[in-house]
Amino acid sequence: MEMEQPVKTNESHPLEPAIITLFNNACESTLENMYFNTHRRQIASLFVARDYLAIFGNPSLLQAYVAAYSPSRSLCYYSLFSSSETLKTSLQSANFIYSVGSGSGGELVGITAALSRTTRTTTTTPTFHSQDIADYTTALAPIHTTLKTTFPSVNLTYESSVFDILSTLQEHVSLKTECVAKADVITCFFILNELLANSKKEFVAFVKVLVMGMKQGALLVVGDSAGSFSEVAVGTSSSKPSPQQQQQRQPTYMVYHLLDAIKAFEIVEQADSQWYRYPQGLHYPVKLNNMRHFLRIYRKL
């Protein structure tokens, strides 16, 4: 079993305080809303029940979700993209970044922060495409505004699409196939285990889109919780097996066990368990979370 690894941080130019200040300013009205803590508790209970659609299908919870969860994740993603040599190099020339399940803004803020410390080797303006099942347009509006003032040196085109990434509707299949085909970097953070648990058949279909559609040399970056919460039972239709299935001790897998076996993917960087620990001295109304997660960076052969 692989030992847990610490994640290196870019300490020469710390941007973590700027990231937290960004969320303090952009989410001020949400953080001060009298129902904010009630919404946070509701979201937490729905997470425990793995009722994700009840969270992301409820517009009244989305702003609270962004304010509560995106700051910690942005810090983690910034650390990842500013410490991984593979990802730092990719940001120098990437023209299109396709981020699956990223509507809440964590990837956008973290990658934008990393780009502010990146010397681009091309004059083209990179595009960040955020895909999500939920429409975060209203929740992210102040974050887009604050991003421009926090990282004015970053020239980034933003796109978004709202649909279920597992959808088999032709318009959705066409859109994700198009985005996958032109992407230099594809991120799937804290989403693939959920997709696999929801529908193994449609998950496999989505992975096939990645395998068949990614261009040679493109990167697929996958990260998710490293604990048993991310294990998915094989041979069942749900992440919550029945009592009979529990007695049969169905084997469980992490999603990377399946992706590692794909011959079209070269594993460039990997960690079965690593910690991101946010630096001391950051002040935010909601407790920031250290994050234990697995990591895989695949290159399409």
C-alpha positions in Angstrom: 0.0 0.0 0.0 1.3 3.4 -0.9 2.4 5.6 2.0 0.5 8.9 2.5 2.3 11.8 1.0 2.4 15.5 2.0 1.6 18.0 -0.8 4.3 20.6 -1.3 3.2 24.2 -1.4 4.5 27.2 -3.3 5.9 29.2 -0.4 7.9 31.7 -2.3 4.8 33.7 -3.4 2.0 32.7 -1.1 -1.4 33.4 -2.6 -3.5 31.7 0.0 -4.4 34.9 1.8 -5.5 36.5 -1.4 -7.7 33.5 -2.2 -9.4 33.7 1.2 -9.8 37.5 0.9 -11.4 36.9 -2.4 -14.0 34.6 -0.9 -14.5 36.9 2.1 -15.4 39.7 -0.2 -17.3 37.8 -2.9 -19.4 35.8 -0.5 -20.0 38.5 2.2 -23.7 38.8 1.7 -24.1 35.0 1.8 -21.9 34.6 4.9 -24.0 37.3 6.7 -27.4 35.8 5.7 -29.4 34.7 8.7 -30.1 31.3 7.0 -26.5 30.6 6.1 -25.8 28.2 9.0 -29.2 26.5 8.5 -28.3 25.9 4.9 -24.8 24.6 5.8 -26.3 22.0 8.2 -28.8 21.0 5.6 -26.0 20.5 3.0 -23.9 18.5 5.5 -26.8 16.1 6.3 -27.5 15.6 2.6 -23.8 14.8 2.0 -23.9 12.1 4.7 -27.0 10.7 3.0 -25.2 10.9 -0.3 -28.3 12.7 -1.7 -26.2 15.0 -4.0 -29.1 15.9 -6.3 -31.0 17.3 -3.3 -28.1 19.8 -2.8 -27.3 20.7 -6.4 -30.9 20.7 -7.5 -31.9 23.3 -4.9 -30.9 26.8 -6.0 -31.3 28.2 -2.4 -28.4 26.0 -1.2 -26.0 26.8 -4.0 -24.8 30.1 -2.7 -24.3 28.6 0.8 -22.4 25.7 -0.8 -20.0 28.0 -2.6 -19.3 30.1 0.5 -18.8 27.1 2.7 -16.9 24.6 0.5 -15.2 26.4 -2.3 -12.6 28.3 -0.3 -10.9 25.1 1.1 -11.1 23.4 -2.3 -9.6 26.4 -4.1 -6.7 26.4 -1.7 -6.1 22.7 -2.4 -6.4 23.1 -6.2 -4.0 26.1 -6.1 -1.5 24.1 -4.2 -1.8 21.2 -6.6 -1.4 23.3 -9.7 1.5 25.3 -8.3 3.4 22.3 -6.8 3.0 19.5 -9.4 5.7 19.9 -12.1 3.4 18.2 -14.6 0.6 20.7 -14.0 2.8 23.7 -13.7 4.2 22.9 -17.1 0.7 22.2 -18.6 -0.5 25.7 -17.6 2.3 27.3 -19.5 0.8 26.3 -22.8 -2.7 24.9 -22.2 -5.3 26.6 -24.4 -8.4 24.8 -23.2 -9.1 23.5 -19.7 -12.2 21.4 -19.3 -13.3 21.1 -15.7 -16.0 18.5 -14.9 -18.3 19.1 -12.0 -16.7 22.5 -11.2 -19.6 24.9 -11.2 -19.0 26.0 -7.6 -15.9 27.8 -8.5 -13.2 26.0 -6.6 -11.3 24.9 -9.7 -11.7 28.3 -11.4 -10.3 30.2 -8.4 -7.5 27.7 -7.7 -6.3 27.5 -11.3 -6.6 31.2 -11.9 -4.4 31.8 -8.9 -1.9 29.3 -10.3 -2.0 31.0 -13.7 -1.1 34.3 -12.0 2.3 32.7 -11.1 2.7 31.0 -14.5 4.9 32.3 -17.4 2.9 31.5 -20.5 4.9 30.1 -23.5 2.1 31.1 -25.9 0.3 34.3 -26.7 -3.1 32.7 -26.9 -5.7 33.3 -24.2 -6.5 30.1 -22.4 -10.2 29.1 -22.0 -11.6 27.6 -18.8 -14.8 25.6 -19.4 -16.7 24.7 -16.3 -19.3 21.9 -16.5 -21.8 21.1 -13.8 -25.3 19.7 -13.3 -26.2 22.8 -11.3 -26.5 26.3 -12.5 -24.2 28.4 -10.4 -24.5 31.6 -12.5 -26.0 33.7 -9.7 -23.7 32.3 -7.0 -20.5 32.8 -9.0 -21.3 36.3 -10.3 -19.5 38.1 -7.4 -16.6 35.7 -7.6 -16.0 36.4 -11.3 -15.9 40.1 -10.5 -13.6 39.7 -7.6 -11.3 37.4 -9.5 -10.5 40.2 -12.0 -9.4 42.5 -9.3 -7.5 39.9 -7.3 -5.6 38.5 -10.2 -5.6 41.3 -12.9 -2.6 39.8 -14.7 -4.5 36.7 -15.7 -6.2 36.8 -19.1 -8.6 33.9 -19.1 -11.8 33.2 -21.1 -14.5 31.6 -19.1 -17.2 29.3 -20.4 -19.8 27.1 -18.7 -22.3 24.4 -19.5 -25.1 23.1 -17.3 -26.1 19.5 -17.8 -25.6 16.0 -16.3 -22.2 14.8 -17.5 -23.7 11.3 -17.7 -26.6 12.4 -19.9 -27.1 10.4 -23.1 -29.1 13.2 -24.8 -27.4 13.8 -28.2 -26.8 17.5 -27.5 -25.1 16.7 -24.2 -23.0 13.9 -25.8 -22.0 16.3 -28.6 -21.0 19.1 -26.2 -18.9 16.9 -23.9 -17.3 15.1 -26.8 -16.3 18.5 -28.4 -14.9 19.8 -25.1 -12.9 16.6 -24.4 -11.5 16.6 -27.9 -10.0 20.1 -27.7 -9.0 20.0 -24.0 -5.3 20.1 -23.0 -6.2 19.5 -19.4 -9.3 17.8 -18.0 -10.0 18.0 -14.3 -12.4 15.7 -12.4 -12.2 16.6 -8.7 -14.6 15.0 -6.2 -17.0 13.9 -8.9 -16.0 10.5 -10.5 -16.7 8.4 -7.4 -20.2 10.0 -7.3 -20.8 9.3 -11.0 -19.6 5.7 -10.7 -21.9 5.2 -7.7 -24.9 6.7 -9.4 -24.7 4.7 -12.6 -21.9 2.3 -13.6 -23.1 1.9 -17.1 -23.2 5.6 -17.8 -19.9 6.1 -16.0 -18.3 3.6 -18.3 -19.8 5.5 -21.3 -18.3 8.7 -20.1 -14.9 7.2 -19.6 -15.2 5.9 -23.1 -15.7 9.5 -24.3 -12.5 10.4 -22.5 -10.5 7.5 -23.9 -11.8 7.9 -27.5 -11.9 11.6 -27.5 -8.8 13.0 -25.7 -6.0 14.1 -27.9 -2.6 12.6 -27.6 -0.6 14.3 -24.7 -3.7 15.8 -23.0 -3.8 15.4 -19.2 -6.7 13.9 -17.1 -6.4 15.1 -13.5 -8.5 13.1 -11.0 -8.8 13.7 -7.3 -11.3 12.6 -4.7 -11.6 11.6 -1.0 -9.1 9.0 0.0 -11.2 7.3 2.6 -13.8 4.6 2.6 -16.5 7.2 1.7 -15.2 7.0 -1.8 -15.3 3.2 -2.2 -17.9 1.9 -4.6 -19.3 -1.6 -4.5 -18.9 -3.6 -7.7 -21.8 -5.7 -8.8 -24.4 -3.4 -7.2 -26.5 -0.6 -8.8 -26.0 1.8 -5.8 -23.3 3.1 -3.5 -25.6 2.0 -0.6 -25.8 -1.8 -0.9 -28.8 -3.7 0.6 -28.4 -5.6 3.8 -28.2 -8.8 1.8 -25.4 -7.4 -0.4 -23.6 -6.2 2.7 -23.7 -9.8 4.1 -22.2 -11.0 0.8 -19.2 -8.7 1.3 -19.3 -7.2 -2.2 -15.8 -6.1 -3.3 -15.3 -2.4 -3.3 -13.0 -0.3 -5.5 -11.8 3.3 -5.7 -12.4 4.9 -9.1 -8.7 5.0 -9.8 -8.5 1.2 -9.7 -10.6 1.3 -12.9 -8.8 4.2 -14.6 -5.3 2.8 -13.8 -6.1 -0.3 -15.9 -6.9 1.7 -19.1 -4.0 1.2 -21.5 -4.6 4.5 -23.3 -3.7 6.4 -20.1 -0.1 6.7 -18.9 0.1 7.4 -15.1 2.3 10.5 -14.8 1.8 11.3 -11.1 -0.1 9.3 -8.4 -0.8 9.2 -4.7 -3.4 6.9 -3.1 -3.5 9.2 -0.1 -2.1 12.6 0.4 -3.0 15.6 2.6 -3.4 19.2 1.7 -3.1 21.3 4.9 -3.9 25.0 4.6 -1.3 27.4 6.1 -1.9 29.0 9.5 -3.0 32.6 9.7 -5.9 32.5 7.3 -9.1 34.0 8.6 -12.5 33.0 7.2 -15.9 32.8 8.9 -16.3 29.1 8.1 -13.7 26.6 9.3 -11.3 25.8 6.6 -10.7 22.1 6.0 -7.5 20.2 5.5 -8.2 17.7 2.7 -7.1 14.1 2.4 -7.4 12.9 -1.1 -6.1 10.6 -3.8 -4.5 12.0 -6.9 -4.0 10.6 -10.4 -2.6 12.6 -13.4 -3.0 10.6 -16.6 -1.5 11.5 -20.0 -3.4 10.3 -23.1 -1.1 8.1 -25.2 
